[in-house]
Amino acid sequence: MEKKNKLYVLIDKSLDAVYGCVQGGHAVAQWLLEHDYGWENEYLIYLSADVYKWKNKLSVLGVGYTEFKEPDLDNKTTSLAVLGHDKLFKKLKLISAN
């Protein structure tokens, strides 16, 4: 069976689930604008995270990511999109409406 690529969307854990998912949608859209390869609308995984911690960690590891900065929140980074790297995100929690 062919392995499908997963697009991980790390959403600022301080945001409520609904608003966070909207911000995650912006990160996905930005990722699609910046890349024309690798993800064919296969798996999309929304995770709650400390996005600033993860920006630093991904940079140190040399892992590429796309970030979305919300203009209505003083350009605060609200979400990151990363293709693949499944093992990095194992301990993060899925976004839940509960």
N, C-alpha and C positions, 0 to 999 in steps of 0.2 A: 504494500500500500504506500502510495506517495505521501510524504510528510507535507502538511500544509503549513504555510507561514502564519505566524500569529503577530498581530499588531497590538502591542501592549500600550495602554493609555493610563499613565499615572496621574491621578487627580489629587489636588491639594486636599489633604485630610481635614482641613479646617472648614471646608465648604459643605453645605448640606448636600445630600445625594442628588436631588433633582438639579440644582444649580451646578453642581460639580459635573454631572453628565453633560449638561449644555457646554460647559467649558471643555470637556473631553471631546465633544463633537467638533469644536473649533480646532483642537490639536490634530484630530484626524484630517480635517479639511486642509490644514496647513501642511501636514505630512504629504498628502496627495499632491498639493501644489509643488512641493519641493522634490518629489521623487516620481519617477515614471517606471518603477520596477519593483519586484519583490513581493508585493501583496496584491492579491487578486480578490479582495473582498471575501476572504476566507474566514479567519477567526479574529474577532475584535474583543479584547479583554480589558475591562475597566477596573482599575485597582486604586485603592486609597493609599496615599503616600505623602511623605514629607518631600515635596517636589524640589526644594532647595538642596536638601541632603542628597537626593538622587541626581540632581544636575551635577553636583560635585563628584559623586561616585562614578557616574557614567563618563565624565570627562577624564578622570584619573585612569579609568579602565580603557579609554579610547573607544568607547561605544558611542556611535552616532545617535542623535535624537533630534526631534523637532519640538520646540516649545511654543506654547501659546501664552501671550501676555494680554490680559484683559484691560482694554483702555478705560473702562468704567471703574476699575479698581487701581487706578494710578499705575497702570502697566505692570501690575503684579503677575508673576508667572503662576498660572492656575493649573496648567496641565502639560504633560510631556507625552510624546508618542515615540515608541521604540519598536523597531521590527526585530522579531526573534529574541534571542538571549533568554530563553525560557527559564533556565536555572537561576538567573539573577533575581527573578521576581517571585520565586516559590513561597516566600514567607509573607508576602503582602496579601491583604484581604481584598476580596472582590467587593465592589461597590454594592451596597444593599439599601433598599428604600426603608428598611426597618430601623 
